[in-house]
Amino acid sequence: MIRCEGEGNVRVTLGSVSDEQFDRLTETFNRMLVEHERHTQQMQQLPRQILQAQEEERQRLARELHDEAAQALTSLLVHLRLLERAHQPEKAQQNVQKLRELTARALEDVRRVALDLRPTVLDDLGLAAALEWRVDEFTQASGIPIKIQIERLERRLSRDVGLVFYRVSQEALTNIARHAQV
C-alpha cells in the first residue's frame, strides 16, 4: 500500500501479505525517500548559505579596504600637506621619500585585496601553486608559521573545483588567524 501525506511524504507500507524480498524493497524505497527529503531540504538552504558567505566576504573586504587602503591613503594626504608646507629642501625631500613608501604600501594593499578577490595564480598555475602562494602570504602577514603539503594532485582540477578548494583553504586560514593564540 502506498501512503501519501502531502507532497514529499510518500511512503510504502506493508500490507497483510508480504514476503522477505518485498519487505526489503519497501524498506530500501522508504530509506531512499527519507534521504531524498533530506537532500531537498539541504538544497533549499543552499541559496541562503551562499548569500551569507558572499555577505561575510564583502564584510571582510570592506574591513580590509577601510583598515589598510583607506588608512594608507589618509597618510598620503597628511604627508602631501606636510610637503606643501615644507620650506626647506631637506624637509621636502624627506616628505617625498615618505610619500613614495606610503604609495608603495597602499598599492601593495590594493593588489593583495584584488588577488584575494580573484587569485590569478589559480588560473595561471593551478591549485597547488595558488595554495602555496596563499600560505606564504598568510605566514608573512600574520607571523603564524603554516606549512602546506599537497599530495596526489598530478592533474589540474577544473576551474570550479579548484576555486572551491582554494576558497575553503582561504577560509581555513582566516579562521586560523581569528582564533590563533599568538
N, C-alpha and C positions, 0 to 999 in steps of 0.2 A: 504494500500500500504506500502511495506517495502522499505525503502531508505537506501542504503549503500554508505558511502563516505569513503572508505578505511577501514582498519582494526580498529574495535572498535567504529566506528561512525555509527552503525546500529541504525535506528530509525523507528518507525512505525508512519506513518502519516495517518490522517483521510481522507477518500475519500469523495465523494459527498453523499454517502449513509451510514449512521451510526445510531446507537441507543445509548441510555444512558449507557447501560452495556458495550458495545464495546468501547465507549469513555473512560470510567473509566479504563477498562482493558488496553487500549492503553496508557493512562496517567501513570498508575502504571508500565507498562512494560518499558516505556521510563525513568521513575524515577529510576527504578532498573538498567537500563543500565548506567545512569549517575553515580549512586553510585558505580557500578562495575568499571567504568573507574577511579573514584577517588581512590578506593582501589587498583587498579592495579598500579596507579602512586605512591601511598604510598609504595607498596611492592617493586617497582623499586628503591625507595630512601633508603630503609631499609639497604641494604649492605653498602652503603656509610655512613649512620649514625652509623652502628655497627663499621665500621673501624675507624671512627672519635672518638667514645667512647673508643675503645681499645687504640688508639694513645694517647688520653688525660690521660688514666690510666697509660700508660707507662711513659709519661712525669712526672706525679705525683710521680710515684715510683722512677724514676731517680733522681728527685729533693730530695726526702726523703733520698735516699741512699747517695747522694752527701752531703746533708746538715747535716745529722746526723751520719750515719755509717762511712763515709769517714773521717769526722771531728774527730770522736772518735778514729779511727784507727791512724790518724795522731798524735793525742795527746799521744796515746800509744807509738808510735815511739819516740816522743820527750822525754817522761819520761824514756824510755828504755836507751836512750843516756845519760840522767842525771844519771841513775843508774850505767851505765858503768863508768862514771867519778867520782862517789861518792867515796871518800877516807875515809869517816868517817862512822862507822856503823849506827849512828843515821840518817844521811842523806840517807843512803841506805835503811833503814827501812821505812822512810817517802816516798821514791820513790816507794817502793814495795807496800805500802798501797794505794798510788795514782793509781798505775797500776791496782790493784785489783778493785778499784772503776771505773776506766775508762773501764776496761774489762767488768764489770757487766753492765755498761750503754750501751756499744756497743752491748753486747748480747741482752739486752732488746730492743734496737732499731731494730736489725735484726729480733728478734722474733715478734715485732709489725708489721713490714713491711710484714713478712711472713704471719701473721694472717690476715692482710688486703687483701693479695692476695687470700687466701682461709681460711676463718674462720672455724676452726674445731668445734667450739661450735655450729655452724649452723647445721652441720651434726650430732653432738652428742646429742645436747639438743633441737634443733628446733629453729624456727624463733624468738619466744618471748624472749627466753634466749639470743640468739645472739644479738638481738636489744638492750636489756637491758645492756648487756656487752659492746656493741659498744658505747652506750650513756654514760656509766660510764667512759670508756676510753677517750672519747671525752672531757667530762667535766673535768677530771683530767689533760689532756694535754693542753686544751685551757683556762681553767678557766671560761668558759662560762657555766653557770648552765642550763642544759637541763633536762626536766622531760619527761618521756615517759609513756603513758597509752595505754595498749593493751587490747582491749575488744573483746569478742566473737571469740576467737581463740582456741576453745575447742579441735580441732583435728589437727594433724600435716599435714602441707601442703606438696605437692610433692616437691621433691628436687629442680626442676627447678623453680617452682613458689616461693618457699621460697628464693631462691637465687636472683630472680628478685626483690622481695620486699626488701631484705637486701641491694642490690646494689642501689636501688632507695633511701633508707634511708641513706646509706653511702654518696651518692652524695648530699643529702639534708644537711647533717652535714657539708660536705666540703663547700657548698655554705654559710652556716651559718658562718663558720669560716672566709671565704673570705670576707663576707660583713658585719660582725658584727662590730659595733662601740664601741668596748670595750677597 
